[in-house]
Amino acid sequence: MSVMDRIKAEVEGHPIVLFMKGTPQFPMCGFSSRAAQALKTAGATGFHTVNVLADPELRANLPRYSDWPSFPQLFVNGELIGGCDITIDLLDSGELARMVAEAQKSA
C-alpha cells in the first residue's frame, strides 16, 4: 500500500484524526499538545491520532496529501480542518464542540 493510500485510509477510517508529533499522552511539540487538548476540551472521546514522528515517510508525504505544510493536522469526517491555530479558534468559538459532536454521532 502506498503512503498516500495509507494516509487516505487513516483519514477515511476514523471520524476524527489528528496527525501530530508524539501522542496526546506524550506530545513532542507544543502545537500538537494544544491541538489534542482542544479536542479533549471540545468533548472528543477516543479520537484517533497518528504520530508523524514514528513514520518518516508519512510525515514527508502528508503535506502533499493535505496541501497543508505543518503539523499538527486535524481531519474531521475526512475533511482537513487545519492546524493548531485554527483548531484553537474553532474551540474558542464553540464550533469545534459542534463538529466533534456531529462526527462522533455519525461514527
C-alpha positions in Angstrom: 0.0 0.0 0.0 1.4 3.4 -1.0 1.9 6.1 1.7 -0.8 8.2 0.1 -3.2 5.2 0.3 -2.2 4.7 4.0 -2.9 8.4 4.7 -6.3 8.2 2.9 -7.2 5.1 4.9 -6.4 6.8 8.2 -8.4 9.9 7.2 -11.4 8.0 5.9 -11.3 5.2 8.6 -11.9 7.5 11.6 -14.3 10.4 12.2 -11.7 12.5 13.9 -8.0 12.1 13.1 -5.2 14.3 14.5 -1.8 13.8 12.8 0.6 15.1 15.4 4.1 15.0 16.7 4.0 12.5 19.6 0.9 11.3 21.2 -1.8 13.0 23.4 -0.1 11.5 26.5 3.4 12.4 25.3 3.3 15.2 22.8 6.6 16.1 21.2 5.6 19.7 20.3 3.6 22.4 21.9 1.3 22.9 18.9 0.4 19.2 18.9 -0.2 19.3 22.6 -2.5 22.3 22.3 -4.5 20.7 19.4 -5.0 17.4 21.3 -6.1 19.3 24.4 -8.5 21.4 22.4 -10.2 18.3 21.1 -10.5 16.9 24.6 -11.9 20.2 25.8 -14.4 20.1 22.9 -15.7 16.7 24.1 -13.8 14.4 21.7 -13.5 11.0 23.2 -11.3 8.3 21.7 -10.2 10.4 18.7 -7.6 8.8 16.5 -4.1 10.1 16.5 -1.1 9.4 14.2 2.4 10.1 15.5 4.1 11.5 12.4 7.5 11.2 14.1 7.1 7.4 14.1 6.7 7.3 10.3 9.1 9.5 8.3 7.5 8.5 5.0 4.1 9.6 6.2 5.5 12.8 7.7 7.1 13.7 4.4 4.0 13.0 2.3 1.1 14.2 4.5 1.7 17.9 3.5 1.3 16.8 -0.2 -1.8 14.9 0.6 -3.5 17.7 2.5 -1.9 20.7 0.9 -1.1 21.9 4.4 2.6 22.4 5.3 2.8 22.0 9.0 1.8 19.7 11.9 -0.5 19.0 13.6 -3.2 18.5 11.1 -6.8 17.8 12.1 -9.3 16.0 9.9 -13.0 15.6 10.8 -15.2 13.4 8.7 -12.4 13.1 6.0 -12.0 16.9 5.7 -8.9 18.8 6.6 -9.8 21.4 9.3 -6.4 22.8 9.8 -3.6 23.1 12.3 -3.3 24.2 15.9 -4.3 27.9 15.5 -7.5 27.0 13.5 -8.3 24.3 16.0 -8.0 26.7 18.9 -10.0 29.4 17.1 -12.8 26.8 16.5 -12.7 25.8 20.2 -13.0 29.4 21.3 -15.9 30.0 19.0 -17.7 26.8 20.1 -17.6 25.4 16.6 -15.2 22.7 17.4 -17.5 21.2 20.0 -20.3 21.1 17.4 -18.1 19.5 14.8 -16.8 16.9 17.3 -20.4 16.0 18.5 -21.5 15.6 14.9 -18.5 13.5 13.9 -18.9 11.2 17.0 -22.6 10.8 16.4 -22.0 9.6 12.8 -19.3 7.2 13.9 
